[in-house]
Amino acid sequence: MLRNGAAGGGGPAAGGAAVPRPVRVWCDGCYDMVHYGHSNQLRQARAMGDYLIVGVHTDDDITLTIDGKDTYEEVKTAGRYRECKRTQGVSTTDLVGRMLLMTKAHHSNIDEDLDYRKHTDNFGKGPKGHSPWTGVSQFLQTSQKIIQFASGKEPQPGDTIIYVAGAFDLFHIGHVDFLEKVHQLAEKPYIIAGLHFDQEVNRYKGKNYPIMNIHERTLSVLACRVRVCRYVSEVVIGAPYAVTADLLDHFRVTLVCHGMTEVVPDKDGSDPYEEPKRRSIFQLVDSGSNLTTDLIVQRIIKNRLEFEARNQKKEAKELAVLEAMKRLEDEKH
């Protein structure tokens, strides 16, 4: 994290008093399939200053040269470098691995199946994955993680309370576009997002969906308020699939919205939006985006072999860099 201008002063103001210079913060990364780990980094970076600039890398996001030289060496020497705390248990590499392995082990903390263990080395999670950048640790949800992203804002008089529900798996720009369109439906919107439990999502999506478990999807949607102008005010964790009268009355819902994707019937064959339709408060919203979670997964699967080779090469390079750094450190002593 580069904290530009942190130690600098501004020009004189009226009366001779110095005006503090705005702190302009720069952070960079690959940001492939942006997830709540990225959002947490940006949240921390934004808190370090007044203005945040984000740089997006090309396909090699390692922050060290092959000879072990730190590419941030110059700003570190100048005292203008800060680090954000890494969000444990999540990485793009791990998420891609879940898509490719087609298992459901990530839905809980149970032991992975044999197929998952057989292929983990390709995705930086196996016993051979020693790189601190590629490897990931087990995700552990805590109340503090939720508090970091939650708004704590209650509905106010005059707010239009809008309810949306779904999996919100691999939270992506298609979801953001949908929420933005929903947000534009009212002058004072208060959007509540209901997230279905993993078992429910797996019922209507099948295969190894959801790719992210309920805790991860919760943080992803909560992080929406950090990334995109606070479109989501509240999240219901483990929302019922059917939007019931009790749910509508409890949250005093004014409007229920759904995107243009297929609505799968409930277990008993009924329409999960039957009640809001009966109350004439149901509305379909076209996000204008054709990106879906299925499309992202299809891209990954199509390029599976290329990804595995790239990831193994990346891991080898990172381990080579670690070795070079160790040699340089030994030479100093």
Disulfide bonds with the S-S distance in Angstrom:
none
